[in-house]
């Protein structure tokens, strides 16, 4: 490469010293060491590409400012940040979707139910040791909450018809508070596990466990109508 005019530094003896000399000058844009150190300031003009057999030129070392390196670094960091943010957003969206789907997109009703963890259900029922009964979609076990409240836990067996049963009971019974109907206190959803947690009422208390063991609970709608008309006793015989 044929080089433009430059400031010579004859006292410099090698290419490393020439490089350090350039770095020590803020206005140095490039340097060449070709038996003598040449420092270039300002714009590089009149550069010419020489043929490979022409030995009259030298290698031009262009200085890149620290600011340019930082700009490249910031750009790379920005790209990485965008990618990481996109991945996190995707993961969070996936988790939210799974939770929403797991709960079964339950219809919105004005009630407050407890979302139990599976380990809490196992602990409350002493690993499902006391079985109360069994219906078409699952078994019912007696348990006790940490506050000493007795509960009856219905374990949904089928993930097909049982899933529909689960959704219907949560969305319907969660909104119903009636003297002749057991209260649904909460539910549990973890992976493929489905549990409904009712208050426990012993036999002869005036309220039967029909909504735990009757898999159709009078198809739910008649149950709502009966309660709305204050005919709760119909629930005991439907």
N, C-alpha and C positions, 0 to 999 in steps of 0.2 A: 504494500500500500504506500503510495506516495503521500507524504505528510505535509501539512501546511506549516507556516513559520511558527516557531516556538521559542521560548526562553531557554537557553542552554545553561546547564549547571555542570561545568567541567570537573569540579571537585568531587562529584559523586562517582564512586568507583564500581558500583554494581547495580543490578536491577532492583534489589530490595531497598537499597538506600534511595534510589530514585522514587520508588513507591512511597516510602515514608516522607520524602520531600514533598511529594504531591499532596499527601494527606495532611501535611502541616500547613498548607496554604488553602484558605477557604475558597479562593477563586480558581483553584486548579480543577479543570474539567477532564484532563487526560494526561498521560505521560507515555514516553517512549524511551527505552534504553537501547541505544545502538552505538556502542563504544562511547557514548556520551549521554547524559540524562537530559531529556527535553521535556519541559513542562508547558502544557497548553492551557491558556486562559480564554475566557469568552467563548463564542460560538466556533465550532469546528467547521472550517470552510475549506474548499479546494482539495477534498480528499479524492484520491485516485486509486483504483484497483490495479495492481501490477500483475503481470504474468508470473507464473511460478518460477521461471528461470531468471527473472529480474531480481537481483540482490541489492538494488540501490535503496530500497525502502526498509521499513521496520514494523514491528508489531505494536499497534496502538492499544493502550490500556485505558478504557474509559471509566471514569469515576462515577459511581452511582451514589447519590446522597442517601443519608440515613432516613430522610423523610420519605423517599420513594420506597425503601424497604418496608417502612412502617405502614405505608399505604397498602402495599401488597399483603402484609401480614393482617391488617385490619379487614381487608377484603376477604381473605381466606377465613378469618374468624367469623365474619358475618355470614358467609356461606355455610360454614359448619353449624353456626347458631340456628340458621333457618332450618337446616336438615334435622337437627336435634329437636327443635320446637315442633316440627311436623311429625316426627316420630312420637313424641310425648303426647301430642294432640290426638294422634291416631290410637295410641294405647288407651288414653283416658276415654275417648269416644267408644272404644270397644268394650271397656269395662262398664261404662254407663249403659250401653245397649244390652249387655249380658244381664246386668242387674234388673233392668226394666223388663227384659224378656223373662227372666227367672221368676219375678213376681207375677208375671203373666199379664202385664198391662191392666192391672185391676181397675175396674171402673171407679171413678172418684165418688166417694161417699163421705159424709161428715161423721167420722168416727175416729177414735184413737185406739189403735191396736199396737201391741208390742211385737217387735221383730226379734224373735229368739234365735240364738245360735244353736247349732246342733249339739255342741258339747254341753250347753245348758240344759237342753232337752234330755240328754242321756243322764246327766247328773240328777235332774229333778225326778226322773222315773227310775233311778237306780239301775240304769242300763236296761230299761224296759222289762223289769222283773215282775211287776204285778199287772197282769192282763185282766181288763174288765169285760171285754167282749170283742166281737168281730163282725164286720159288715161286708158288703159286697166289694167295697173299694179299699178296705183297710182294717187294721185292728186298733183298739183303744186301750191305753194303759193309764194307770193311776200314777200320779206324781205329786211332789210337794215343792213349791217355790221357796227360795231362801227366806222369805217373810212368813213362812209357815202356811201359806194359802194352798189348799188342796186343789189340784188340777186334774183334768182328764185329757190325755194327749191322743189325738187320732193320727195314726200313721197311714198316709196314703200309699196304697200298694201299686196301683196301675198308673203308668205315666201317660196313658192315652185317655181313657174315660176318666181316670182318676184326676187328671189335670183339670178337666172341665168341672169335676166335682169340687176340687180345691178352690178354683176361682169363684165358683158360684157361692160357696159357703163363706168365703172371706168377704166378698162384696155385698152379700145379702145379710148374713147373720151379724156381720160387724156393725151394720147400721141399725139392727133391731135390738131394742131393750124391752123385754116383756117379762112379766112375772111367771109366765108358764113356759118360758123358753130359756134354755141354758145360755149363759153369756159367753160369747167368744172373746177370749182375752188377747189372743195373739196367734202368730203363725211362725213357721220356720221354713226358709228356702235356702238350701245349700246344695249346689250341683243338682243331682237328680232326686234329692231328698225333699219331701213335702210333709209338713206336720201342721195340724191345727190344735191349738191349745184352748180348752174350754175350762170354765169353772167346774169343779167337781161337786155334785150333789148326791148324797147317799139315797138309797131307795126309801120311799115313804116320805120324802121331804116335800112332795107336792109338785116337784118338777122332775120330769123323766129325761133320760139321755137320748131322746128320740132323734135329735138333730145330729148326734154323733154316729148312730148306728143305722138309721134309715137313710139309704143312699139317695133317695129322691126328695126327702123332706117335703112331701106333698107338692113336688115340683116348684117349691119356693114361692111362686106367685100366689097360690091360694093361702100360703102361710102369711104373706104380707097383708092380703085382703082381710083375713081373719083377725089379725092384730089391729089393723086400721079400724075395723068395726067393733073392736073390743070383744071379740069372740075367741079369746085365747084358749078356752077349753077345747076348741076344735082341733088344736094342735096335738092334743093328747090322744086323739083317736084317728087322725088322718093316716 
